[in-house]
Amino acid sequence: MESTWIYYVFLTTISAMALGLFGMHVLDVLFFVGMAGSAVVVVISFIEDAQELFEKD
């Protein structure tokens, strides 16, 4: 009986760890996609501001 309980605890712990690890990988991907998107917005804003700054009247 004791070995069955230990096996159950071990299995649920491993499952929880696997789920947590998967969640961390998903958050990593979302973080870096967000950073890339922000970098694109900064570059586009810089280009538009430079065009407005240097355009002739």
Protein Blocks (a to p, Z undefined) as FASTA:
>chain_A
ZZmmmmmmmmmmmmmmmmmmmmmmmmmmmmmmmmmmmmmmmmmmmmmmmmmmmpcZZ
